[in-house]
Amino acid sequence: MYSTSNRTIYSQKLTASGGNPPYRWSIANGSLPPGLKLSKTKATISGKASFAGTYTFTIQVVDKKTKKTKTTPSTQNTATKVLSITIDG
């Protein structure tokens, strides 16, 4: 649990496997705690949270689109996961 009182920098790396890297990350639903941000290419949530509470959000990752060939269409994979971060006052 992260605390607003200790004011340290929060940092959490996200991971994905399979698909066709590189991956692009985004928030599909909900929001991160104020003060935290998501790096869309580095897959890291980081920053200094400013308000206590539990924040629930859906993270989405999309892989690189494969090229169409004579025998296969181009494809792009998407995955989502509901996560939460609790900030202690």
PyMOL CGO cylinders between C-alpha atoms (Angstrom):
from pymol import cmd
from pymol.cgo import CYLINDER

trace = [
    CYLINDER, 0.00, 0.00, 0.00, 1.31, 3.43, -0.95, 0.3, 1, 1, 1, 1, 1, 1,
    CYLINDER, 1.31, 3.43, -0.95, 0.87, 6.35, 1.40, 0.3, 1, 1, 1, 1, 1, 1,
    CYLINDER, 0.87, 6.35, 1.40, 0.45, 10.05, 0.64, 0.3, 1, 1, 1, 1, 1, 1,
    CYLINDER, 0.45, 10.05, 0.64, 2.19, 10.84, 3.94, 0.3, 1, 1, 1, 1, 1, 1,
    CYLINDER, 2.19, 10.84, 3.94, 5.54, 9.29, 2.99, 0.3, 1, 1, 1, 1, 1, 1,
    CYLINDER, 5.54, 9.29, 2.99, 5.50, 11.11, -0.39, 0.3, 1, 1, 1, 1, 1, 1,
    CYLINDER, 5.50, 11.11, -0.39, 7.88, 8.66, -1.98, 0.3, 1, 1, 1, 1, 1, 1,
    CYLINDER, 7.88, 8.66, -1.98, 7.70, 8.04, -5.69, 0.3, 1, 1, 1, 1, 1, 1,
    CYLINDER, 7.70, 8.04, -5.69, 5.42, 5.13, -6.62, 0.3, 1, 1, 1, 1, 1, 1,
    CYLINDER, 5.42, 5.13, -6.62, 6.65, 3.00, -9.51, 0.3, 1, 1, 1, 1, 1, 1,
    CYLINDER, 6.65, 3.00, -9.51, 5.23, -0.24, -10.86, 0.3, 1, 1, 1, 1, 1, 1,
    CYLINDER, 5.23, -0.24, -10.86, 6.24, -1.99, -14.09, 0.3, 1, 1, 1, 1, 1, 1,
    CYLINDER, 6.24, -1.99, -14.09, 3.51, -3.74, -16.11, 0.3, 1, 1, 1, 1, 1, 1,
    CYLINDER, 3.51, -3.74, -16.11, 4.22, -6.83, -18.19, 0.3, 1, 1, 1, 1, 1, 1,
    CYLINDER, 4.22, -6.83, -18.19, 2.65, -8.64, -21.12, 0.3, 1, 1, 1, 1, 1, 1,
    CYLINDER, 2.65, -8.64, -21.12, 3.64, -11.76, -22.99, 0.3, 1, 1, 1, 1, 1, 1,
    CYLINDER, 3.64, -11.76, -22.99, 2.80, -13.27, -26.33, 0.3, 1, 1, 1, 1, 1, 1,
    CYLINDER, 2.80, -13.27, -26.33, 1.63, -11.25, -29.25, 0.3, 1, 1, 1, 1, 1, 1,
    CYLINDER, 1.63, -11.25, -29.25, 3.94, -9.13, -31.35, 0.3, 1, 1, 1, 1, 1, 1,
    CYLINDER, 3.94, -9.13, -31.35, 6.00, -6.57, -29.34, 0.3, 1, 1, 1, 1, 1, 1,
    CYLINDER, 6.00, -6.57, -29.34, 6.38, -3.66, -28.93, 0.3, 1, 1, 1, 1, 1, 1,
    CYLINDER, 6.38, -3.66, -28.93, 3.27, -3.15, -26.81, 0.3, 1, 1, 1, 1, 1, 1,
    CYLINDER, 3.27, -3.15, -26.81, 1.28, 0.08, -26.30, 0.3, 1, 1, 1, 1, 1, 1,
    CYLINDER, 1.28, 0.08, -26.30, -0.43, 0.61, -22.95, 0.3, 1, 1, 1, 1, 1, 1,
    CYLINDER, -0.43, 0.61, -22.95, -3.45, 2.74, -22.04, 0.3, 1, 1, 1, 1, 1, 1,
    CYLINDER, -3.45, 2.74, -22.04, -6.19, 3.20, -19.47, 0.3, 1, 1, 1, 1, 1, 1,
    CYLINDER, -6.19, 3.20, -19.47, -9.36, 1.81, -21.04, 0.3, 1, 1, 1, 1, 1, 1,
    CYLINDER, -9.36, 1.81, -21.04, -11.71, 2.62, -18.15, 0.3, 1, 1, 1, 1, 1, 1,
    CYLINDER, -11.71, 2.62, -18.15, -11.48, 4.39, -14.81, 0.3, 1, 1, 1, 1, 1, 1,
    CYLINDER, -11.48, 4.39, -14.81, -8.46, 6.46, -13.81, 0.3, 1, 1, 1, 1, 1, 1,
    CYLINDER, -8.46, 6.46, -13.81, -5.19, 6.33, -11.97, 0.3, 1, 1, 1, 1, 1, 1,
    CYLINDER, -5.19, 6.33, -11.97, -4.83, 8.10, -8.63, 0.3, 1, 1, 1, 1, 1, 1,
    CYLINDER, -4.83, 8.10, -8.63, -4.16, 11.84, -9.06, 0.3, 1, 1, 1, 1, 1, 1,
    CYLINDER, -4.16, 11.84, -9.06, -0.42, 12.35, -9.37, 0.3, 1, 1, 1, 1, 1, 1,
    CYLINDER, -0.42, 12.35, -9.37, 0.30, 8.99, -11.00, 0.3, 1, 1, 1, 1, 1, 1,
    CYLINDER, 0.30, 8.99, -11.00, 0.76, 8.53, -14.74, 0.3, 1, 1, 1, 1, 1, 1,
    CYLINDER, 0.76, 8.53, -14.74, 1.11, 5.66, -17.18, 0.3, 1, 1, 1, 1, 1, 1,
    CYLINDER, 1.11, 5.66, -17.18, 3.98, 5.53, -19.65, 0.3, 1, 1, 1, 1, 1, 1,
    CYLINDER, 3.98, 5.53, -19.65, 2.34, 4.14, -22.79, 0.3, 1, 1, 1, 1, 1, 1,
    CYLINDER, 2.34, 4.14, -22.79, 5.58, 2.73, -24.18, 0.3, 1, 1, 1, 1, 1, 1,
    CYLINDER, 5.58, 2.73, -24.18, 7.58, 1.89, -21.04, 0.3, 1, 1, 1, 1, 1, 1,
    CYLINDER, 7.58, 1.89, -21.04, 4.65, 0.10, -19.33, 0.3, 1, 1, 1, 1, 1, 1,
    CYLINDER, 4.65, 0.10, -19.33, 5.24, 1.87, -16.01, 0.3, 1, 1, 1, 1, 1, 1,
    CYLINDER, 5.24, 1.87, -16.01, 2.83, 3.52, -13.60, 0.3, 1, 1, 1, 1, 1, 1,
    CYLINDER, 2.83, 3.52, -13.60, 4.71, 6.12, -11.57, 0.3, 1, 1, 1, 1, 1, 1,
    CYLINDER, 4.71, 6.12, -11.57, 4.50, 9.40, -9.70, 0.3, 1, 1, 1, 1, 1, 1,
    CYLINDER, 4.50, 9.40, -9.70, 3.53, 10.83, -6.32, 0.3, 1, 1, 1, 1, 1, 1,
    CYLINDER, 3.53, 10.83, -6.32, -0.11, 10.28, -5.39, 0.3, 1, 1, 1, 1, 1, 1,
    CYLINDER, -0.11, 10.28, -5.39, -1.85, 13.26, -3.85, 0.3, 1, 1, 1, 1, 1, 1,
    CYLINDER, -1.85, 13.26, -3.85, -5.16, 11.86, -2.54, 0.3, 1, 1, 1, 1, 1, 1,
    CYLINDER, -5.16, 11.86, -2.54, -5.99, 8.80, -0.44, 0.3, 1, 1, 1, 1, 1, 1,
    CYLINDER, -5.99, 8.80, -0.44, -8.47, 6.21, -1.69, 0.3, 1, 1, 1, 1, 1, 1,
    CYLINDER, -8.47, 6.21, -1.69, -8.81, 3.09, -3.79, 0.3, 1, 1, 1, 1, 1, 1,
    CYLINDER, -8.81, 3.09, -3.79, -8.65, 3.69, -7.52, 0.3, 1, 1, 1, 1, 1, 1,
    CYLINDER, -8.65, 3.69, -7.52, -9.88, 0.96, -9.88, 0.3, 1, 1, 1, 1, 1, 1,
    CYLINDER, -9.88, 0.96, -9.88, -9.08, 1.10, -13.57, 0.3, 1, 1, 1, 1, 1, 1,
    CYLINDER, -9.08, 1.10, -13.57, -8.84, -1.13, -16.62, 0.3, 1, 1, 1, 1, 1, 1,
    CYLINDER, -8.84, -1.13, -16.62, -5.44, -1.32, -18.24, 0.3, 1, 1, 1, 1, 1, 1,
    CYLINDER, -5.44, -1.32, -18.24, -5.27, -2.19, -21.94, 0.3, 1, 1, 1, 1, 1, 1,
    CYLINDER, -5.27, -2.19, -21.94, -2.32, -3.44, -23.91, 0.3, 1, 1, 1, 1, 1, 1,
    CYLINDER, -2.32, -3.44, -23.91, -2.18, -3.65, -27.70, 0.3, 1, 1, 1, 1, 1, 1,
    CYLINDER, -2.18, -3.65, -27.70, 0.59, -5.33, -29.63, 0.3, 1, 1, 1, 1, 1, 1,
    CYLINDER, 0.59, -5.33, -29.63, 2.13, -4.28, -32.94, 0.3, 1, 1, 1, 1, 1, 1,
    CYLINDER, 2.13, -4.28, -32.94, 0.00, -5.08, -35.96, 0.3, 1, 1, 1, 1, 1, 1,
    CYLINDER, 0.00, -5.08, -35.96, 1.42, -7.93, -38.03, 0.3, 1, 1, 1, 1, 1, 1,
    CYLINDER, 1.42, -7.93, -38.03, 1.82, -7.40, -41.73, 0.3, 1, 1, 1, 1, 1, 1,
    CYLINDER, 1.82, -7.40, -41.73, -0.62, -8.91, -44.15, 0.3, 1, 1, 1, 1, 1, 1,
    CYLINDER, -0.62, -8.91, -44.15, 0.83, -11.64, -46.32, 0.3, 1, 1, 1, 1, 1, 1,
    CYLINDER, 0.83, -11.64, -46.32, -0.56, -13.50, -49.31, 0.3, 1, 1, 1, 1, 1, 1,
    CYLINDER, -0.56, -13.50, -49.31, -1.85, -16.24, -47.02, 0.3, 1, 1, 1, 1, 1, 1,
    CYLINDER, -1.85, -16.24, -47.02, -2.72, -14.43, -43.77, 0.3, 1, 1, 1, 1, 1, 1,
    CYLINDER, -2.72, -14.43, -43.77, -4.50, -11.18, -42.91, 0.3, 1, 1, 1, 1, 1, 1,
    CYLINDER, -4.50, -11.18, -42.91, -2.86, -8.62, -40.64, 0.3, 1, 1, 1, 1, 1, 1,
    CYLINDER, -2.86, -8.62, -40.64, -3.66, -9.11, -36.97, 0.3, 1, 1, 1, 1, 1, 1,
    CYLINDER, -3.66, -9.11, -36.97, -3.44, -7.05, -33.81, 0.3, 1, 1, 1, 1, 1, 1,
    CYLINDER, -3.44, -7.05, -33.81, -4.02, -8.42, -30.31, 0.3, 1, 1, 1, 1, 1, 1,
    CYLINDER, -4.02, -8.42, -30.31, -5.60, -6.54, -27.41, 0.3, 1, 1, 1, 1, 1, 1,
    CYLINDER, -5.60, -6.54, -27.41, -5.79, -7.58, -23.76, 0.3, 1, 1, 1, 1, 1, 1,
    CYLINDER, -5.79, -7.58, -23.76, -7.35, -5.85, -20.75, 0.3, 1, 1, 1, 1, 1, 1,
    CYLINDER, -7.35, -5.85, -20.75, -7.09, -6.33, -16.99, 0.3, 1, 1, 1, 1, 1, 1,
    CYLINDER, -7.09, -6.33, -16.99, -8.91, -4.61, -14.12, 0.3, 1, 1, 1, 1, 1, 1,
    CYLINDER, -8.91, -4.61, -14.12, -6.43, -3.36, -11.53, 0.3, 1, 1, 1, 1, 1, 1,
    CYLINDER, -6.43, -3.36, -11.53, -6.61, -1.19, -8.42, 0.3, 1, 1, 1, 1, 1, 1,
    CYLINDER, -6.61, -1.19, -8.42, -4.22, 0.93, -6.40, 0.3, 1, 1, 1, 1, 1, 1,
    CYLINDER, -4.22, 0.93, -6.40, -4.92, 1.84, -2.78, 0.3, 1, 1, 1, 1, 1, 1,
    CYLINDER, -4.92, 1.84, -2.78, -3.42, 5.07, -1.47, 0.3, 1, 1, 1, 1, 1, 1,
    CYLINDER, -3.42, 5.07, -1.47, -3.29, 5.33, 2.30, 0.3, 1, 1, 1, 1, 1, 1,
    CYLINDER, -3.29, 5.33, 2.30, -3.67, 8.79, 3.86, 0.3, 1, 1, 1, 1, 1, 1,
]
cmd.load_cgo(trace, "trace")
